[in-house]
Amino acid sequence: MDTYRQTQGGIFVQAPPVTFKLELPSGLTAAMRKIKGAELNALAQASDEAANEGGFGAIIGPCWVETLDTGPYTSNIVCLGSDKPNWNRLLKGDLLYAFVHLRRLSMPDGDTYDFDVQCEECKDTYGWTLKLSNLPVQKLSDESKKRMQAQKRFEARLLSDNRRIAFDLQTVAQEEEIAKLMKQQKRERATLIDVLAAQAVEIEGINPDIRARWRFLTDLDMDDLLDLQSKFEEADCGLDTAIKTRCTKTKCRWVQEVNLPLGKRFFSRRRKFSTDEPEKPEEAVDISDSYVRVSAESPASTSGLSAPNSGGINTAGAGTEG
């Protein structure tokens, strides 16, 4: 629905959209408008994970009024002006950042997000509150920008044998390849290896087919896998969406890491929690060093950016007693 204003003569005329400037972690910058009911309806029709079946594009696309700066993207992905970017080829870090900030800017209390967490220790549900503006952001480095602009693949060396691996930064387009692999293997949940296999487009001495890349990665030692994951993340950009929470039950107080819920309820107004009220800020768990890069936790093929978590595969997150 368009916005209208009333003239002195009492006639309603269409008003220009109110926009705000949003710079994404890669440097891509757009004039955006607030979310309307049509976009909320589109999200309601999607699955519970934000990025599945084009969920991110359905929300961000209509709100993207104009591209002001293309950042490191080439003209076949993003152009200046009113043309929409190719959402499948934008970096996941950019998409998740835009998705989260649209909530912050579209709702009166959009920066405060309340959600329920099921304790993995006592199995009860408790409420948690956080400020979305406090989520750490990793911007794309100058070196990564240069590689993207030159359309050069990124390179890493395997820790154990110095094998060369060419990789791409995370995009939604990679999820199609992961989804096909999971369907062939009759699996429903993506893993870290799936995400790495989709990104590692060339592995020295290995057939380029994703199944061969996947088999190679499954045979690697954990230190090799985690080192590779770290190198992929260092080159990427994004918003950290893994947080530590603490059960509010007096007899429990279990601390666990959870991924920020980004499904249908993400754009709902603040609501009462299922059980206890959220902890007060002064009682909250110190989460200053508890985040996991979103690119590492990806949603993988069927769930988008969150786990997978843009949006995820959370390789950390064992609970501890609080």
PyMOL commands that set and color helices and strands:
alter all, ss='L'
color gray80, all
select helices_A, chain A and resi 37-45+52-63+87-89+92-106+132-134+142-149+174-184+192-199+210-218+222-235+264-267+281-283+300-303
alter helices_A, ss='H'
color red, helices_A
select strands_A, chain A and resi 4-6+12-14+19-23+29-33+64-69+112-118+125-131+137-138+154-157+164-167+202-203+238-239+242-246+254-259+320-321
alter strands_A, ss='S'
color yellow, strands_A
deselect
rebuild
show_as cartoon
